[in-house]
């Protein structure tokens, strides 16, 4: 849908190894990107295919089973300014618990 090759030096520096099966498909999360980059605030985040069924960690990315990632890519609409939120189920549900 929105695939394009990197065209700036920064985008090229963020490219993952092209022969890495975990990165054969991925979703780019626009985090700390130009023109509003802030030094020390990290860089782009990728949601990519997990390794060893989620047993191997990533380096700042989020990893999902390939089938789930493909569904997510079809579902996300960049025109609607999606929000990438990382939390636990308990923290997410806590405000809605009836006490």
mmCIF file as gemmi writes it, N, C-alpha and C atoms, coordinates in Angstrom:
data_model
loop_
_atom_site.group_PDB
_atom_site.id
_atom_site.type_symbol
_atom_site.label_atom_id
_atom_site.label_alt_id
_atom_site.label_comp_id
_atom_site.label_asym_id
_atom_site.label_entity_id
_atom_site.label_seq_id
_atom_site.pdbx_PDB_ins_code
_atom_site.Cartn_x
_atom_site.Cartn_y
_atom_site.Cartn_z
_atom_site.occupancy
_atom_site.B_iso_or_equiv
_atom_site.pdbx_formal_charge
_atom_site.auth_seq_id
_atom_site.auth_asym_id
_atom_site.pdbx_PDB_model_num
ATOM 1 N N . UNK Axp A 1 ? 0.811 -1.2 0 1 0 ? 1 A 1
ATOM 2 C CA . UNK Axp A 1 ? 0 0 0 1 0 ? 1 A 1
ATOM 3 C C . UNK Axp A 1 ? 0.853 1.262 0 1 0 ? 1 A 1
ATOM 4 N N . UNK Axp A 2 ? 1.677 1.423 1.034 1 0 ? 2 A 1
ATOM 5 C CA . UNK Axp A 2 ? 2.467 2.639 1.132 1 0 ? 2 A 1
ATOM 6 C C . UNK Axp A 2 ? 3.957 2.34 1.063 1 0 ? 2 A 1
ATOM 7 N N . UNK Axp A 3 ? 4.325 1.291 0.366 1 0 ? 3 A 1
ATOM 8 C CA . UNK Axp A 3 ? 5.73 0.904 0.298 1 0 ? 3 A 1
ATOM 9 C C . UNK Axp A 3 ? 6.513 1.857 -0.589 1 0 ? 3 A 1
ATOM 10 N N . UNK Axp A 4 ? 7.665 2.264 -0.101 1 0 ? 4 A 1
ATOM 11 C CA . UNK Axp A 4 ? 8.59 3.046 -0.914 1 0 ? 4 A 1
ATOM 12 C C . UNK Axp A 4 ? 9.989 2.801 -0.383 1 0 ? 4 A 1
ATOM 13 N N . UNK Axp A 5 ? 10.963 3.032 -1.22 1 0 ? 5 A 1
ATOM 14 C CA . UNK Axp A 5 ? 12.348 2.854 -0.812 1 0 ? 5 A 1
ATOM 15 C C . UNK Axp A 5 ? 12.808 4.057 -0.003 1 0 ? 5 A 1
ATOM 16 N N . UNK Axp A 6 ? 13.767 3.854 0.926 1 0 ? 6 A 1
ATOM 17 C CA . UNK Axp A 6 ? 14.282 5.003 1.689 1 0 ? 6 A 1
ATOM 18 C C . UNK Axp A 6 ? 14.975 5.978 0.754 1 0 ? 6 A 1
ATOM 19 N N . UNK Axp A 7 ? 14.789 7.273 1.006 1 0 ? 7 A 1
ATOM 20 C CA . UNK Axp A 7 ? 15.41 8.238 0.097 1 0 ? 7 A 1
ATOM 21 C C . UNK Axp A 7 ? 16.262 9.288 0.801 1 0 ? 7 A 1
ATOM 22 N N . UNK Axp A 8 ? 16.282 9.316 2.121 1 0 ? 8 A 1
ATOM 23 C CA . UNK Axp A 8 ? 17.16 10.253 2.816 1 0 ? 8 A 1
ATOM 24 C C . UNK Axp A 8 ? 18.29 9.468 3.474 1 0 ? 8 A 1
ATOM 25 N N . UNK Axp A 9 ? 19.361 10.137 3.813 1 0 ? 9 A 1
ATOM 26 C CA . UNK Axp A 9 ? 20.466 9.454 4.49 1 0 ? 9 A 1
ATOM 27 C C . UNK Axp A 9 ? 20 8.815 5.788 1 0 ? 9 A 1
ATOM 28 N N . UNK Axp A 10 ? 19.152 9.532 6.535 1 0 ? 10 A 1
ATOM 29 C CA . UNK Axp A 10 ? 18.651 8.986 7.792 1 0 ? 10 A 1
ATOM 30 C C . UNK Axp A 10 ? 17.837 7.715 7.554 1 0 ? 10 A 1
ATOM 31 N N . UNK Axp A 11 ? 16.922 7.749 6.583 1 0 ? 11 A 1
ATOM 32 C CA . UNK Axp A 11 ? 16.115 6.563 6.287 1 0 ? 11 A 1
ATOM 33 C C . UNK Axp A 11 ? 16.999 5.395 5.894 1 0 ? 11 A 1
ATOM 34 N N . UNK Axp A 12 ? 18.016 5.655 5.087 1 0 ? 12 A 1
ATOM 35 C CA . UNK Axp A 12 ? 18.92 4.587 4.664 1 0 ? 12 A 1
ATOM 36 C C . UNK Axp A 12 ? 19.68 4.01 5.853 1 0 ? 12 A 1
ATOM 37 N N . UNK Axp A 13 ? 20.06 4.867 6.805 1 0 ? 13 A 1
ATOM 38 C CA . UNK Axp A 13 ? 20.794 4.38 7.975 1 0 ? 13 A 1
ATOM 39 C C . UNK Axp A 13 ? 19.917 3.521 8.877 1 0 ? 13 A 1
ATOM 40 N N . UNK Axp A 14 ? 18.609 3.671 8.769 1 0 ? 14 A 1
ATOM 41 C CA . UNK Axp A 14 ? 17.683 2.906 9.601 1 0 ? 14 A 1
ATOM 42 C C . UNK Axp A 14 ? 17.29 1.561 8.98 1 0 ? 14 A 1
ATOM 43 N N . UNK Axp A 15 ? 17.73 1.308 7.766 1 0 ? 15 A 1
ATOM 44 C CA . UNK Axp A 15 ? 17.372 0.065 7.097 1 0 ? 15 A 1
ATOM 45 C C . UNK Axp A 15 ? 17.927 -1.139 7.85 1 0 ? 15 A 1
ATOM 46 N N . UNK Axp A 16 ? 17.127 -2.165 7.911 1 0 ? 16 A 1
ATOM 47 C CA . UNK Axp A 16 ? 17.566 -3.421 8.513 1 0 ? 16 A 1
ATOM 48 C C . UNK Axp A 16 ? 18.246 -4.265 7.444 1 0 ? 16 A 1
ATOM 49 N N . UNK Axp A 17 ? 18.918 -5.304 7.901 1 0 ? 17 A 1
ATOM 50 C CA . UNK Axp A 17 ? 19.549 -6.213 6.948 1 0 ? 17 A 1
ATOM 51 C C . UNK Axp A 17 ? 18.475 -6.768 6.011 1 0 ? 17 A 1
ATOM 52 N N . UNK Axp A 18 ? 18.709 -6.623 4.738 1 0 ? 18 A 1
ATOM 53 C CA . UNK Axp A 18 ? 17.71 -7.034 3.764 1 0 ? 18 A 1
ATOM 54 C C . UNK Axp A 18 ? 17.514 -8.547 3.68 1 0 ? 18 A 1
ATOM 55 N N . UNK Axp A 19 ? 18.497 -9.308 4.157 1 0 ? 19 A 1
ATOM 56 C CA . UNK Axp A 19 ? 18.369 -10.763 4.088 1 0 ? 19 A 1
ATOM 57 C C . UNK Axp A 19 ? 17.863 -11.361 5.398 1 0 ? 19 A 1
ATOM 58 N N . UNK Axp A 20 ? 17.398 -10.54 6.313 1 0 ? 20 A 1
ATOM 59 C CA . UNK Axp A 20 ? 16.893 -10.996 7.606 1 0 ? 20 A 1
ATOM 60 C C . UNK Axp A 20 ? 15.424 -11.38 7.456 1 0 ? 20 A 1
ATOM 61 N N . UNK Axp A 21 ? 15.077 -12.663 7.616 1 0 ? 21 A 1
ATOM 62 C CA . UNK Axp A 21 ? 13.682 -13.09 7.45 1 0 ? 21 A 1
ATOM 63 C C . UNK Axp A 21 ? 12.706 -12.359 8.368 1 0 ? 21 A 1
ATOM 64 N N . UNK Axp A 22 ? 13.16 -11.931 9.534 1 0 ? 22 A 1
ATOM 65 C CA . UNK Axp A 22 ? 12.274 -11.215 10.46 1 0 ? 22 A 1
ATOM 66 C C . UNK Axp A 22 ? 11.861 -9.858 9.902 1 0 ? 22 A 1
ATOM 67 N N . UNK Axp A 23 ? 12.617 -9.352 8.938 1 0 ? 23 A 1
ATOM 68 C CA . UNK Axp A 23 ? 12.321 -8.036 8.371 1 0 ? 23 A 1
ATOM 69 C C . UNK Axp A 23 ? 11.805 -8.114 6.94 1 0 ? 23 A 1
ATOM 70 N N . UNK Axp A 24 ? 11.356 -9.288 6.51 1 0 ? 24 A 1
ATOM 71 C CA . UNK Axp A 24 ? 10.859 -9.363 5.131 1 0 ? 24 A 1
ATOM 72 C C . UNK Axp A 24 ? 9.59 -8.556 4.955 1 0 ? 24 A 1
ATOM 73 N N . UNK Axp A 25 ? 8.816 -8.418 6.023 1 0 ? 25 A 1
ATOM 74 C CA . UNK Axp A 25 ? 7.718 -7.451 6.043 1 0 ? 25 A 1
ATOM 75 C C . UNK Axp A 25 ? 7.782 -6.747 7.396 1 0 ? 25 A 1
ATOM 76 N N . UNK Axp A 26 ? 7.468 -5.48 7.402 1 0 ? 26 A 1
ATOM 77 C CA . UNK Axp A 26 ? 7.471 -4.742 8.666 1 0 ? 26 A 1
ATOM 78 C C . UNK Axp A 26 ? 6.621 -3.493 8.535 1 0 ? 26 A 1
ATOM 79 N N . UNK Axp A 27 ? 6.249 -2.993 9.686 1 0 ? 27 A 1
ATOM 80 C CA . UNK Axp A 27 ? 5.473 -1.773 9.763 1 0 ? 27 A 1
ATOM 81 C C . UNK Axp A 27 ? 6.354 -0.735 10.44 1 0 ? 27 A 1
ATOM 82 N N . UNK Axp A 28 ? 6.469 0.418 9.842 1 0 ? 28 A 1
ATOM 83 C CA . UNK Axp A 28 ? 7.3 1.496 10.357 1 0 ? 28 A 1
ATOM 84 C C . UNK Axp A 28 ? 6.469 2.378 11.278 1 0 ? 28 A 1
ATOM 85 N N . UNK Axp A 29 ? 6.952 2.574 12.509 1 0 ? 29 A 1
ATOM 86 C CA . UNK Axp A 29 ? 6.306 3.471 13.462 1 0 ? 29 A 1
ATOM 87 C C . UNK Axp A 29 ? 7.107 4.762 13.46 1 0 ? 29 A 1
ATOM 88 N N . UNK Axp A 30 ? 6.477 5.825 13.066 1 0 ? 30 A 1
ATOM 89 C CA . UNK Axp A 30 ? 7.166 7.108 12.941 1 0 ? 30 A 1
ATOM 90 C C . UNK Axp A 30 ? 7.425 7.673 14.338 1 0 ? 30 A 1
ATOM 91 N N . UNK Axp A 31 ? 8.612 7.392 14.849 1 0 ? 31 A 1
ATOM 92 C CA . UNK Axp A 31 ? 9.015 7.842 16.185 1 0 ? 31 A 1
ATOM 93 C C . UNK Axp A 31 ? 10.329 8.601 16.078 1 0 ? 31 A 1
ATOM 94 N N . UNK Axp A 32 ? 10.341 9.819 16.563 1 0 ? 32 A 1
ATOM 95 C CA . UNK Axp A 32 ? 11.533 10.663 16.56 1 0 ? 32 A 1
ATOM 96 C C . UNK Axp A 32 ? 12.149 10.752 15.161 1 0 ? 32 A 1
ATOM 97 N N . UNK Axp A 33 ? 11.342 11.144 14.225 1 0 ? 33 A 1
ATOM 98 C CA . UNK Axp A 33 ? 11.782 11.251 12.832 1 0 ? 33 A 1
ATOM 99 C C . UNK Axp A 33 ? 11.836 12.714 12.405 1 0 ? 33 A 1
ATOM 100 N N . UNK Axp A 34 ? 12.498 12.948 11.287 1 0 ? 34 A 1
ATOM 101 C CA . UNK Axp A 34 ? 12.621 14.306 10.746 1 0 ? 34 A 1
ATOM 102 C C . UNK Axp A 34 ? 11.229 14.867 10.463 1 0 ? 34 A 1
ATOM 103 N N . UNK Axp A 35 ? 11.016 16.116 10.604 1 0 ? 35 A 1
ATOM 104 C CA . UNK Axp A 35 ? 11.984 17.16 10.931 1 0 ? 35 A 1
ATOM 105 C C . UNK Axp A 35 ? 12.088 17.432 12.436 1 0 ? 35 A 1
ATOM 106 N N . UNK Axp A 36 ? 11.359 16.7 13.254 1 0 ? 36 A 1
ATOM 107 C CA . UNK Axp A 36 ? 11.313 16.994 14.691 1 0 ? 36 A 1
ATOM 108 C C . UNK Axp A 36 ? 12.158 16.035 15.536 1 0 ? 36 A 1
ATOM 109 N N . UNK Axp A 37 ? 13.244 15.529 14.981 1 0 ? 37 A 1
ATOM 110 C CA . UNK Axp A 37 ? 14.087 14.596 15.735 1 0 ? 37 A 1
ATOM 111 C C . UNK Axp A 37 ? 14.676 15.27 16.961 1 0 ? 37 A 1
ATOM 112 N N . UNK Axp A 38 ? 14.706 14.505 18.063 1 0 ? 38 A 1
ATOM 113 C CA . UNK Axp A 38 ? 15.289 14.992 19.307 1 0 ? 38 A 1
ATOM 114 C C . UNK Axp A 38 ? 16.444 14.059 19.683 1 0 ? 38 A 1
ATOM 115 N N . UNK Axp A 39 ? 17.641 14.611 19.809 1 0 ? 39 A 1
ATOM 116 C CA . UNK Axp A 39 ? 18.817 13.816 20.138 1 0 ? 39 A 1
ATOM 117 C C . UNK Axp A 39 ? 18.589 13.059 21.449 1 0 ? 39 A 1
ATOM 118 N N . UNK Axp A 40 ? 18.94 11.781 21.435 1 0 ? 40 A 1
ATOM 119 C CA . UNK Axp A 40 ? 18.829 10.95 22.622 1 0 ? 40 A 1
ATOM 120 C C . UNK Axp A 40 ? 17.449 10.367 22.862 1 0 ? 40 A 1
ATOM 121 N N . UNK Axp A 41 ? 16.503 10.622 21.967 1 0 ? 41 A 1
ATOM 122 C CA . UNK Axp A 41 ? 15.132 10.141 22.151 1 0 ? 41 A 1
ATOM 123 C C . UNK Axp A 41 ? 14.838 8.873 21.353 1 0 ? 41 A 1
ATOM 124 N N . UNK Axp A 42 ? 15.881 8.203 20.896 1 0 ? 42 A 1
ATOM 125 C CA . UNK Axp A 42 ? 15.664 6.981 20.131 1 0 ? 42 A 1
ATOM 126 C C . UNK Axp A 42 ? 15.441 7.273 18.659 1 0 ? 42 A 1
ATOM 127 N N . UNK Axp A 43 ? 15.114 6.221 17.948 1 0 ? 43 A 1
ATOM 128 C CA . UNK Axp A 43 ? 14.878 6.378 16.518 1 0 ? 43 A 1
ATOM 129 C C . UNK Axp A 43 ? 13.642 5.596 16.121 1 0 ? 43 A 1
ATOM 130 N N . UNK Axp A 44 ? 13.492 5.375 14.84 1 0 ? 44 A 1
ATOM 131 C CA . UNK Axp A 44 ? 12.324 4.681 14.314 1 0 ? 44 A 1
ATOM 132 C C . UNK Axp A 44 ? 12.111 3.351 15.025 1 0 ? 44 A 1
ATOM 133 N N . UNK Axp A 45 ? 10.866 2.97 15.124 1 0 ? 45 A 1
ATOM 134 C CA . UNK Axp A 45 ? 10.491 1.673 15.689 1 0 ? 45 A 1
ATOM 135 C C . UNK Axp A 45 ? 9.873 0.872 14.556 1 0 ? 45 A 1
ATOM 136 N N . UNK Axp A 46 ? 10.189 -0.394 14.507 1 0 ? 46 A 1
ATOM 137 C CA . UNK Axp A 46 ? 9.603 -1.271 13.507 1 0 ? 46 A 1
ATOM 138 C C . UNK Axp A 46 ? 8.808 -2.363 14.2 1 0 ? 46 A 1
ATOM 139 N N . UNK Axp A 47 ? 7.706 -2.724 13.602 1 0 ? 47 A 1
ATOM 140 C CA . UNK Axp A 47 ? 6.956 -3.903 14.026 1 0 ? 47 A 1
ATOM 141 C C . UNK Axp A 47 ? 7.26 -4.928 12.954 1 0 ? 47 A 1
ATOM 142 N N . UNK Axp A 48 ? 7.946 -5.985 13.332 1 0 ? 48 A 1
ATOM 143 C CA . UNK Axp A 48 ? 8.376 -6.974 12.344 1 0 ? 48 A 1
ATOM 144 C C . UNK Axp A 48 ? 8.024 -8.382 12.799 1 0 ? 48 A 1
ATOM 145 N N . UNK Axp A 49 ? 8.363 -9.347 11.986 1 0 ? 49 A 1
ATOM 146 C CA . UNK Axp A 49 ? 8.067 -10.75 12.277 1 0 ? 49 A 1
ATOM 147 C C . UNK Axp A 49 ? 8.924 -11.216 13.447 1 0 ? 49 A 1
ATOM 148 N N . UNK Axp A 50 ? 8.318 -11.935 14.358 1 0 ? 50 A 1
ATOM 149 C CA . UNK Axp A 50 ? 9.084 -12.424 15.5 1 0 ? 50 A 1
ATOM 150 C C . UNK Axp A 50 ? 10.025 -13.545 15.105 1 0 ? 50 A 1
ATOM 151 N N . UNK Axp A 51 ? 11.009 -13.759 15.954 1 0 ? 51 A 1
ATOM 152 C CA . UNK Axp A 51 ? 11.984 -14.834 15.755 1 0 ? 51 A 1
ATOM 153 C C . UNK Axp A 51 ? 11.727 -15.911 16.802 1 0 ? 51 A 1
ATOM 154 N N . UNK Axp A 52 ? 11.881 -17.149 16.396 1 0 ? 52 A 1
ATOM 155 C CA . UNK Axp A 52 ? 11.732 -18.283 17.322 1 0 ? 52 A 1
ATOM 156 C C . UNK Axp A 52 ? 10.442 -18.189 18.129 1 0 ? 52 A 1
ATOM 157 N N . UNK Axp A 53 ? 9.342 -17.915 17.437 1 0 ? 53 A 1
ATOM 158 C CA . UNK Axp A 53 ? 8.016 -17.836 18.053 1 0 ? 53 A 1
ATOM 159 C C . UNK Axp A 53 ? 7.976 -16.884 19.247 1 0 ? 53 A 1
ATOM 160 N N . UNK Axp A 54 ? 8.704 -15.789 19.136 1 0 ? 54 A 1
ATOM 161 C CA . UNK Axp A 54 ? 8.697 -14.778 20.178 1 0 ? 54 A 1
ATOM 162 C C . UNK Axp A 54 ? 9.691 -15.011 21.299 1 0 ? 54 A 1
ATOM 163 N N . UNK Axp A 55 ? 10.499 -16.039 21.187 1 0 ? 55 A 1
ATOM 164 C CA . UNK Axp A 55 ? 11.462 -16.356 22.245 1 0 ? 55 A 1
ATOM 165 C C . UNK Axp A 55 ? 12.729 -15.508 22.173 1 0 ? 55 A 1
ATOM 166 N N . UNK Axp A 56 ? 13.024 -14.924 21.019 1 0 ? 56 A 1
ATOM 167 C CA . UNK Axp A 56 ? 14.215 -14.078 20.88 1 0 ? 56 A 1
ATOM 168 C C . UNK Axp A 56 ? 13.812 -12.617 20.949 1 0 ? 56 A 1
ATOM 169 N N . UNK Axp A 57 ? 14.514 -11.835 21.741 1 0 ? 57 A 1
ATOM 170 C CA . UNK Axp A 57 ? 14.152 -10.422 21.894 1 0 ? 57 A 1
ATOM 171 C C . UNK Axp A 57 ? 14.492 -9.594 20.661 1 0 ? 57 A 1
ATOM 172 N N . UNK Axp A 58 ? 13.902 -8.412 20.595 1 0 ? 58 A 1
ATOM 173 C CA . UNK Axp A 58 ? 14.232 -7.447 19.555 1 0 ? 58 A 1
ATOM 174 C C . UNK Axp A 58 ? 15.121 -6.387 20.19 1 0 ? 58 A 1
ATOM 175 N N . UNK Axp A 59 ? 15.568 -5.455 19.388 1 0 ? 59 A 1
ATOM 176 C CA . UNK Axp A 59 ? 16.364 -4.337 19.899 1 0 ? 59 A 1
ATOM 177 C C . UNK Axp A 59 ? 15.522 -3.075 19.735 1 0 ? 59 A 1
ATOM 178 N N . UNK Axp A 60 ? 14.504 -2.944 20.568 1 0 ? 60 A 1
ATOM 179 C CA . UNK Axp A 60 ? 13.658 -1.763 20.536 1 0 ? 60 A 1
ATOM 180 C C . UNK Axp A 60 ? 12.459 -1.853 19.618 1 0 ? 60 A 1
ATOM 181 N N . UNK Axp A 61 ? 12.3 -2.964 18.948 1 0 ? 61 A 1
ATOM 182 C CA . UNK Axp A 61 ? 11.164 -3.136 18.045 1 0 ? 61 A 1
ATOM 183 C C . UNK Axp A 61 ? 10.055 -3.918 18.746 1 0 ? 61 A 1
ATOM 184 N N . UNK Axp A 62 ? 8.969 -4.089 18.042 1 0 ? 62 A 1
ATOM 185 C CA . UNK Axp A 62 ? 7.893 -4.971 18.474 1 0 ? 62 A 1
ATOM 186 C C . UNK Axp A 62 ? 7.826 -6.082 17.442 1 0 ? 62 A 1
ATOM 187 N N . UNK Axp A 63 ? 7.675 -7.315 17.886 1 0 ? 63 A 1
ATOM 188 C CA . UNK Axp A 63 ? 7.646 -8.449 16.968 1 0 ? 63 A 1
ATOM 189 C C . UNK Axp A 63 ? 6.349 -9.231 17.156 1 0 ? 63 A 1
ATOM 190 N N . UNK Axp A 64 ? 5.805 -9.673 16.044 1 0 ? 64 A 1
ATOM 191 C CA . UNK Axp A 64 ? 4.539 -10.403 16.027 1 0 ? 64 A 1
ATOM 192 C C . UNK Axp A 64 ? 4.649 -11.605 15.103 1 0 ? 64 A 1
ATOM 193 N N . UNK Axp A 65 ? 3.763 -12.595 15.268 1 0 ? 65 A 1
ATOM 194 C CA . UNK Axp A 65 ? 3.714 -13.676 14.288 1 0 ? 65 A 1
ATOM 195 C C . UNK Axp A 65 ? 3.416 -13.076 12.906 1 0 ? 65 A 1
ATOM 196 N N . UNK Axp A 66 ? 3.98 -13.648 11.869 1 0 ? 66 A 1
ATOM 197 C CA . UNK Axp A 66 ? 3.821 -13.103 10.512 1 0 ? 66 A 1
ATOM 198 C C . UNK Axp A 66 ? 2.356 -12.925 10.131 1 0 ? 66 A 1
ATOM 199 N N . UNK Axp A 67 ? 1.531 -13.9 10.44 1 0 ? 67 A 1
ATOM 200 C CA . UNK Axp A 67 ? 0.105 -13.833 10.091 1 0 ? 67 A 1
ATOM 201 C C . UNK Axp A 67 ? -0.572 -12.626 10.765 1 0 ? 67 A 1
ATOM 202 N N . UNK Axp A 68 ? -0.245 -12.375 12.015 1 0 ? 68 A 1
ATOM 203 C CA . UNK Axp A 68 ? -0.817 -11.244 12.755 1 0 ? 68 A 1
ATOM 204 C C . UNK Axp A 68 ? -0.298 -9.922 12.189 1 0 ? 68 A 1
ATOM 205 N N . UNK Axp A 69 ? 0.99 -9.875 11.873 1 0 ? 69 A 1
ATOM 206 C CA . UNK Axp A 69 ? 1.58 -8.661 11.306 1 0 ? 69 A 1
ATOM 207 C C . UNK Axp A 69 ? 0.928 -8.317 9.966 1 0 ? 69 A 1
ATOM 208 N N . UNK Axp A 70 ? 0.69 -9.301 9.14 1 0 ? 70 A 1
ATOM 209 C CA . UNK Axp A 70 ? 0.041 -9.043 7.847 1 0 ? 70 A 1
ATOM 210 C C . UNK Axp A 70 ? -1.359 -8.456 8.043 1 0 ? 70 A 1
ATOM 211 N N . UNK Axp A 71 ? -2.106 -8.965 9.02 1 0 ? 71 A 1
ATOM 212 C CA . UNK Axp A 71 ? -3.438 -8.419 9.312 1 0 ? 71 A 1
ATOM 213 C C . UNK Axp A 71 ? -3.333 -6.983 9.803 1 0 ? 71 A 1
ATOM 214 N N . UNK Axp A 72 ? -2.349 -6.727 10.666 1 0 ? 72 A 1
ATOM 215 C CA . UNK Axp A 72 ? -2.155 -5.372 11.192 1 0 ? 72 A 1
ATOM 216 C C . UNK Axp A 72 ? -1.824 -4.393 10.074 1 0 ? 72 A 1
ATOM 217 N N . UNK Axp A 73 ? -0.949 -4.785 9.17 1 0 ? 73 A 1
ATOM 218 C CA . UNK Axp A 73 ? -0.567 -3.918 8.056 1 0 ? 73 A 1
ATOM 219 C C . UNK Axp A 73 ? -1.779 -3.588 7.184 1 0 ? 73 A 1
ATOM 220 N N . UNK Axp A 74 ? -2.644 -4.559 6.962 1 0 ? 74 A 1
ATOM 221 C CA . UNK Axp A 74 ? -3.854 -4.301 6.17 1 0 ? 74 A 1
ATOM 222 C C . UNK Axp A 74 ? -4.826 -3.385 6.909 1 0 ? 74 A 1
ATOM 223 N N . UNK Axp A 75 ? -4.838 -3.465 8.23 1 0 ? 75 A 1
ATOM 224 C CA . UNK Axp A 75 ? -5.788 -2.728 9.041 1 0 ? 75 A 1
ATOM 225 C C . UNK Axp A 75 ? -5.39 -1.272 9.286 1 0 ? 75 A 1
ATOM 226 N N . UNK Axp A 76 ? -4.103 -1.018 9.498 1 0 ? 76 A 1
ATOM 227 C CA . UNK Axp A 76 ? -3.631 0.326 9.842 1 0 ? 76 A 1
ATOM 228 C C . UNK Axp A 76 ? -3.818 1.276 8.664 1 0 ? 76 A 1
ATOM 229 N N . UNK Axp A 77 ? -4.396 2.425 8.948 1 0 ? 77 A 1
ATOM 230 C CA . UNK Axp A 77 ? -4.583 3.455 7.931 1 0 ? 77 A 1
ATOM 231 C C . UNK Axp A 77 ? -3.782 4.69 8.345 1 0 ? 77 A 1
ATOM 232 N N . UNK Axp A 78 ? -2.624 4.934 7.721 1 0 ? 78 A 1
ATOM 233 C CA . UNK Axp A 78 ? -1.788 6.083 8.092 1 0 ? 78 A 1
ATOM 234 C C . UNK Axp A 78 ? -2.514 7.42 7.995 1 0 ? 78 A 1
ATOM 235 N N . UNK Axp A 79 ? -3.516 7.51 7.148 1 0 ? 79 A 1
ATOM 236 C CA . UNK Axp A 79 ? -4.268 8.757 6.99 1 0 ? 79 A 1
ATOM 237 C C . UNK Axp A 79 ? -5.093 9.096 8.229 1 0 ? 79 A 1
ATOM 238 N N . UNK Axp A 80 ? -5.312 8.111 9.094 1 0 ? 80 A 1
ATOM 239 C CA . UNK Axp A 80 ? -6.102 8.333 10.308 1 0 ? 80 A 1
ATOM 240 C C . UNK Axp A 80 ? -5.229 8.569 11.534 1 0 ? 80 A 1
ATOM 241 N N . UNK Axp A 81 ? -3.928 8.809 11.323 1 0 ? 81 A 1
ATOM 242 C CA . UNK Axp A 81 ? -2.983 9.086 12.41 1 0 ? 81 A 1
ATOM 243 C C . UNK Axp A 81 ? -3.066 8.055 13.534 1 0 ? 81 A 1
ATOM 244 N N . UNK Axp A 82 ? -2.768 6.798 13.24 1 0 ? 82 A 1
ATOM 245 C CA . UNK Axp A 82 ? -2.849 5.767 14.28 1 0 ? 82 A 1
ATOM 246 C C . UNK Axp A 82 ? -1.862 6.029 15.409 1 0 ? 82 A 1
ATOM 247 N N . UNK Axp A 83 ? -2.182 5.512 16.574 1 0 ? 83 A 1
ATOM 248 C CA . UNK Axp A 83 ? -1.351 5.663 17.759 1 0 ? 83 A 1
ATOM 249 C C . UNK Axp A 83 ? -0.764 4.308 18.13 1 0 ? 83 A 1
ATOM 250 N N . UNK Axp A 84 ? 0.536 4.257 18.338 1 0 ? 84 A 1
ATOM 251 C CA . UNK Axp A 84 ? 1.217 3.031 18.748 1 0 ? 84 A 1
ATOM 252 C C . UNK Axp A 84 ? 1.388 3.095 20.256 1 0 ? 84 A 1
ATOM 253 N N . UNK Axp A 85 ? 0.733 2.207 20.974 1 0 ? 85 A 1
ATOM 254 C CA . UNK Axp A 85 ? 0.748 2.218 22.424 1 0 ? 85 A 1
ATOM 255 C C . UNK Axp A 85 ? 1.27 0.891 22.932 1 0 ? 85 A 1
ATOM 256 N N . UNK Axp A 86 ? 2.244 0.943 23.816 1 0 ? 86 A 1
ATOM 257 C CA . UNK Axp A 86 ? 2.784 -0.266 24.426 1 0 ? 86 A 1
ATOM 258 C C . UNK Axp A 86 ? 2.437 -0.218 25.906 1 0 ? 86 A 1
ATOM 259 N N . UNK Axp A 87 ? 1.717 -1.224 26.372 1 0 ? 87 A 1
ATOM 260 C CA . UNK Axp A 87 ? 1.295 -1.277 27.766 1 0 ? 87 A 1
ATOM 261 C C . UNK Axp A 87 ? 1.023 -2.729 28.15 1 0 ? 87 A 1
ATOM 262 N N . UNK Axp A 88 ? 0.636 -2.945 29.371 1 0 ? 88 A 1
ATOM 263 C CA . UNK Axp A 88 ? 0.221 -4.288 29.796 1 0 ? 88 A 1
ATOM 264 C C . UNK Axp A 88 ? -1.303 -4.337 29.79 1 0 ? 88 A 1
ATOM 265 N N . UNK Axp A 89 ? -1.841 -5.532 29.723 1 0 ? 89 A 1
ATOM 266 C CA . UNK Axp A 89 ? -3.302 -5.678 29.756 1 0 ? 89 A 1
ATOM 267 C C . UNK Axp A 89 ? -3.854 -5.113 31.059 1 0 ? 89 A 1
ATOM 268 N N . UNK Axp A 90 ? -3.173 -5.359 32.172 1 0 ? 90 A 1
ATOM 269 C CA . UNK Axp A 90 ? -3.643 -4.874 33.47 1 0 ? 90 A 1
ATOM 270 C C . UNK Axp A 90 ? -3.693 -3.348 33.505 1 0 ? 90 A 1
ATOM 271 N N . UNK Axp A 91 ? -2.653 -2.707 33.011 1 0 ? 91 A 1
ATOM 272 C CA . UNK Axp A 91 ? -2.627 -1.239 33.017 1 0 ? 91 A 1
ATOM 273 C C . UNK Axp A 91 ? -3.69 -0.668 32.09 1 0 ? 91 A 1
ATOM 274 N N . UNK Axp A 92 ? -3.921 -1.315 30.98 1 0 ? 92 A 1
ATOM 275 C CA . UNK Axp A 92 ? -4.909 -0.84 30.01 1 0 ? 92 A 1
ATOM 276 C C . UNK Axp A 92 ? -6.328 -0.963 30.568 1 0 ? 92 A 1
ATOM 277 N N . UNK Axp A 93 ? -6.6 -2.062 31.254 1 0 ? 93 A 1
ATOM 278 C CA . UNK Axp A 93 ? -7.954 -2.332 31.737 1 0 ? 93 A 1
ATOM 279 C C . UNK Axp A 93 ? -8.253 -1.696 33.106 1 0 ? 93 A 1
ATOM 280 N N . UNK Axp A 94 ? -7.229 -1.346 33.855 1 0 ? 94 A 1
ATOM 281 C CA . UNK Axp A 94 ? -7.418 -0.846 35.213 1 0 ? 94 A 1
ATOM 282 C C . UNK Axp A 94 ? -8.445 0.275 35.336 1 0 ? 94 A 1
ATOM 283 N N . UNK Axp A 95 ? -8.408 1.312 34.488 1 0 ? 95 A 1
ATOM 284 C CA . UNK Axp A 95 ? -9.394 2.402 34.663 1 0 ? 95 A 1
ATOM 285 C C . UNK Axp A 95 ? -10.832 1.948 34.471 1 0 ? 95 A 1
ATOM 286 N N . UNK Axp A 96 ? -11.038 0.787 33.83 1 0 ? 96 A 1
ATOM 287 C CA . UNK Axp A 96 ? -12.38 0.336 33.52 1 0 ? 96 A 1
ATOM 288 C C . UNK Axp A 96 ? -12.913 -0.704 34.504 1 0 ? 96 A 1
ATOM 289 N N . UNK Axp A 97 ? -12.092 -1.103 35.457 1 0 ? 97 A 1
ATOM 290 C CA . UNK Axp A 97 ? -12.529 -2.088 36.426 1 0 ? 97 A 1
ATOM 291 C C . UNK Axp A 97 ? -13.534 -1.472 37.374 1 0 ? 97 A 1
ATOM 292 N N . UNK Axp A 98 ? -14.586 -2.209 37.633 1 0 ? 98 A 1
ATOM 293 C CA . UNK Axp A 98 ? -15.602 -1.767 38.575 1 0 ? 98 A 1
ATOM 294 C C . UNK Axp A 98 ? -15.208 -2.289 39.941 1 0 ? 98 A 1
ATOM 295 N N . UNK Axp A 99 ? -15.142 -1.381 40.922 1 0 ? 99 A 1
ATOM 296 C CA . UNK Axp A 99 ? -14.718 -1.795 42.277 1 0 ? 99 A 1
ATOM 297 C C . UNK Axp A 99 ? -15.873 -1.723 43.235 1 0 ? 99 A 1
